[in-house]
Each structure stands twice: as C-alpha cells, then as structure tokens.
Amino acid sequence: MLKTIQLEGLSSPVSSLIMGSDYFTPENQDTASQMIENYLRIGGNTIDTAFIYSGGLSEQAIGNWLDNGNRDRVNIWTKGGHPNQNGHTITKAALQEQLKISLDRLKTDHVELYALHRDDPTVPVGHILEWLNEFVEDGYISTFGGSNWETSRLEEANQYASTHGLRGFSFSSPNLSLAKAKEAYWPGCISLDASAIKWHQQSNIPVLSWSSQARGFFTGRFDRNDFSNEDLVRVFYNDDNWKRFDRAAELADEKGVTTIEIALAYVLNQSFPTAAIIGPQNKEEMVSCAQGASIVLSEDEINWLNLDVATHSS
C-alpha cells in the first residue's frame, strides 16, 4: 500500500506516487487507459495533467477514461498559467478560460488539485490568491498549489492568505530528485536546492515532485562517457551527480533493489511530506515504481546519497 499525503480541502489523500500523463493522447487511448488501470492496481489514486500537455490531448485522453464510469476512482490534478507565445498567462481571465477548457476536455465539472504551472512575479500574489480562492468557492477546484514557484513567493502567498482569511497554497511542485539540476530543464523550471529543502522542512508544505527520477539518469542506460542525450548531459552530468549515481548503485546492491528504485526512494523519504510524479510506460516500469516507493531509507542513508555526510558503511 502506498503512503499518502493529506492536503487541505481534499476528502481523499494523495498517494505518494502520482501518475504522469504528458504522453497520453486519444490516439493511444488503449495504452493510456491500461496504464491508469495498472497504476490503480499498485495503490495510486492521483493523475497529473495540464492544460498544455500534448496540446490538450492528455486531458482529452484522461477525460475519455473518466467518462467511462471512472470519475470517482481518482483525484485529478491539472495545471494552468503556463506561458504561451505572448508571454505569461497569469491573469484572472486567462486562468478562468484555461480552467474551463481543461474541465471540458476532462469531461468533469471539477478537479481535486489545481496548480499554477508557472509564477509571474510581476503580479501581486494577493491578486492570485483571491482568484484561486474564487475557483475553490465556485466548486471548480478543491485545493491548489504552485508548480515551479520560488519558496519566497509561496511564503508570501501563504502569509497573505493567513492575514486575509483565505485558503493558501497547500502544496508545491518543483523538481526534487537525487541528481541535482545544473540548470533548468525547461525555461522557468525550479529545482529544490538546499535552502529550499530547508524551507519545506520548516514549513512542512508538501512537495509533489516532477522528474523525480531525474529524467532517466538513474536507469543505467547512460554512463559518464555517453553523451547521446543532450538534455540529460546539459542538466545532470557533473561529478557530484555521478558520485550520487555510484552511491545509489552501491546502496541498491546492499538492499537487493535497482538504482532507479533507490533514487525514487530518496524523494519519498524526505523529512517533510513528498510525492513523486512518475511516468512509467509499461507494466514492468510501474512495478518498479511501486517497489521504489516501498523502500525505507534512514536519515543517514539520505544524507549519504546526497553527499551531505559520508558516514555510511557497507
């Protein structure tokens, strides 16, 4: 059974593994539907999508599955507010329009989780909180968070919410993984550094991490001399990350699991609430994710994997 996180406003807690759907389309509907069913079998209960994924086709594929009598089986999480060719879309009108389109595609009148895909620091955070609270009051969303928001803006938002009697952000969705990003994978993306992790430890705001397994860095398909994946090289290739890979491989051998399962366990064994968005594309990868989620790591093991301390002994 997967661990869960309780978020304000949700009647059903969020499972520690969240099903990513950025490759879902109506054209691969059978595959998408089967992956959702496989995900439910391992105890998952939350599907992640967004207004922009596959140009809206991800939401459509999920909507087709939901419309087949499945709406009550899952939490749906969608996102809006991603920049387009004209720049930021963090306005009340744009977010309302995107959310309405998302709900139409999903063939539902509400989603349990909603996140702003990006922040626009030029917009007063109080305005944004007012809009999001209206969406809650209107019944379109149950709870909301920020995807790729700086912790300083999250803190400012929640202070505003507390002062004005409003609902605040109940979660954050940055990148958190054992491999530390050297630069943003996509423009405007946020990866947690040591100070951001400390903020989450102090605030206890849950993290729902994207690219939790570092885009395949820990699969074993790549090594220090393989530069075939330009994005992986650009974001994750450095000595510290390869040392993390080596330590994860060593710990995996000790525990009789795989390196990528240790990398997933690292995300799910933090000292604050965490969940990981996963993107398995077959049953074997789904089973591996479930195995990774079941691994318990000690604080010493977490620190050792992350090169914070070197107290681990084999």
Sequence and secondary structure as in RCSB ss.txt:
>XXXX:A:sequence
MLKTIQLEGLSSPVSSLIMGSDYFTPENQDTASQMIENYLRIGGNTIDTAFIYSGGLSEQAIGNWLDNGNRDRVN
IWTKGGHPNQNGHTITKAALQEQLKISLDRLKTDHVELYALHRDDPTVPVGHILEWLNEFVEDGYISTFGGSNWE
TSRLEEANQYASTHGLRGFSFSSPNLSLAKAKEAYWPGCISLDASAIKWHQQSNIPVLSWSSQARGFFTGRFDRN
DFSNEDLVRVFYNDDNWKRFDRAAELADEKGVTTIEIALAYVLNQSFPTAAIIGPQNKEEMVSCAQGASIVLSED
EINWLNLDVATHSS
>XXXX:A:secstr
   EE  TT SS EESEEEE TT  GGGHHHHHHHHHHHHHTT  EEE  TTGGGGHHHHHHHHHHTTTTGGG E
EEEEE   BTTB   SHHHHHHHHHHHHHHHTSS EEEEEESS  TTS HHHHHHHHHHHHHTTSEEEEEEES  
HHHHHHHHHHHHHTT     EEE B  SS  SS SSTT  B  HHHHHHHHHH   EEEBSTTGGGTTSSS  TT
    HHHHHHH SHHHHHHHHHHHHHHHHHTS HHHHHHHHHHTSSS EEEEE   SHHHHHHHHHHHT    HH
HHHHHTTS      
